[in-house]
Amino acid sequence: MAEISRGVVTLTINPAVDASTSVKKMMPFTKMRCAQARRDPGGGGINVARVLKRLGIEASAIYPAGGATGKLLGTLIEREGVQGVPVPAQNETREDLTVFDEATRQQYRFVFPGAPLGDVEWQECLESVARIRPRPAFVIASGSLPAGVPDDFYGRVAQASKVHSKVIVDTSGPFLQAALQQGVYLIKPNLREFQELAGITASNDAALIEAGRRLIDRGQVEVIALSMGPDGALLITRDLAMRANGLPIEPVSVSGAGDSFLGAMVWSLCNDGSLETALRYGVAGGSAALLSPGTDLCRPQDMHRLVAEVTVRPIVSRAALAGPVHE
């Protein structure tokens, strides 16, 4: 196994080659002439590693790869300067497609199911994380699970990594629930994913904070970064809650905004350590991704320009609610 850089390691169990193009107008039963296709390495953890590399942090990406598409994925990852750690897989790695309609300025995303992984293959991905030396500061497991991988896979990642590293999980549904059973440092659901996780329908800040703290009080997670699209983001810890405003941006693409949000947050945590600063950069990074075509993710210059427009305000502090301390 290749030596992995200390700092950040990502795990993408369901990677893809992301192809993107545009057409003059989407029309049924018509041969539509497309612009030259662009191909990027894709999948949650790989995208986070791409963002971190652009921002100056060496991140290593563990991922299964099979067939000709898997080889192309490795080439694209290498081209981005990310240290890839491929795990050989028998089945062909998937390729997804994003098409931009120039007439309506709407984006269409065609996401194919990931190729099934055998027991030996997904176990090797898990063992690759456990073998990391020296231990990284962060282990980021992100994305959906393909067929053949057990629902508690991210829980196993957390169990293997949390003693030595801060574990961040970005997924949803039963995959996220399984990770929380083991306890993680940070999760980054969107509003719908968080409502499903917490079993609530409310979307006001007070209800979201209360639901988040139930998870935190059970020891399942330390930090919840709740991304809310154009409404900004909400960050919840045991004692603090912070709200960041959204930015009024007309999106060129919505692909990879969540991964850019998370990558920018982790970059900030590595450099500053402040959750407030990380939230500001997370919103700036996610917003910057909206300005990039196809699956290009956020550009550093856009993120650094937009961060000045993000404001963060505290909502509530448990210490404040308890009242002043009298000596």
C-alpha positions, 0 to 999 in steps of 0.5 A, a space after each residue: 500500500 502506498 504511504 499516505 500523507 499525514 493530515 486528511 484521508 478520505 474514503 469513497 466506497 462508491 466513486 465515479 467518473 463524472 462526465 459533463 456537457 451542455 446542449 442548446 436545448 433539451 428535447 425528447 426524441 431528438 439527436 442533441 448535439 453536445 459540447 465537448 465533454 469534460 470528465 472529472 474524478 467523482 464521489 464524495 470523498 474524492 471530491 473533498 480531497 480535490 477541494 483540499 488539494 486546491 486549497 493547499 492541504 495534501 489529502 489522500 483518497 482511498 477508493 475501489 476501482 475496476 475496469 477501464 473506467 476505474 483506470 481513467 478515474 485513477 488518471 484523473 485523480 493523479 492529474 488533480 494532484 491528489 494521492 490516490 490509493 485505489 483498491 482493485 475491484 472486479 466490476 467496472 467503476 461507474 460513470 455519471 453524466 451531467 447535462 446543462 440546458 443552455 436555453 433554460 439554464 437548468 442542469 440535469 444529473 444522471 446518476 447510475 448505480 455503483 457497481 457491486 463490491 464483493 466482500 473481499 473488496 469492501 473489506 480491503 477498503 476498510 482495512 486500508 483505512 485501519 492501516 494508515 500510518 501515521 494516523 491522520 488528523 481527519 478521516 472523511 467517509 463520504 457518499 452512498 454505498 454500492 450493492 454488496 456493502 453492508 449498511 453499517 460500513 461507515 459505522 465500521 469505519 468510525 470504529 476503526 478510526 475514531 481512537 486516533 482521528 476525527 471521523 467525519 461522515 457525509 452520507 444519509 439514511 441508514 448508512 448515517 445512522 449506523 455511523 452515529 451508533 459508533 460516534 463520530 466527530 462531524 456530520 454534514 447533512 442537508 435539511 431533508 437528510 437531517 429531518 429524516 435522521 432526527 424524525 422531525 418535519 420542522 425547519 425552524 432553527 430552534 427545532 433543528 438545534 433541539 433535535 441536533 442536541 439530542 444526537 449530541 447528548 447521546 454521544 453520537 456526534 460532536 458537531 453538526 454542520 447542517 447545509 441549507 442551500 440558499 438559506 445558508 447553514 446551521 452549526 450545532 454543538 453541545 453548547 453553541 449554535 451558529 447561523 450563517 447566511 446564504 449568498 444570492 448566487 445564480 448557479 451555473 451548476 449545483 454538482 459538488 456544492 456539498 462536497 465543496 462545503 465540507 472540503 472548505 470546512 475541513 481546510 479551515 479546521 486544519 488551519 484555524 481550528 475555529 468552528 465559526 471560521 470553518 462555517 464561514 468558509 464552508 458556506 463560501 466554498 459551497 457557494 463558490 461551487 455554484 459558479 463552476 461549470 459541470 463537476 469542477 467544484 469550487 475554485 479557491 479564488 471564488 471561495 476567498 472572495 465570497 467568504 467576506 460576504 458570509 456572516 455568522 451569528 450565534 443563536 444560543 448558548 447553553 451556558 447563557 441559558 443557564 444564567 450568570 454564575 454567582 460566586 
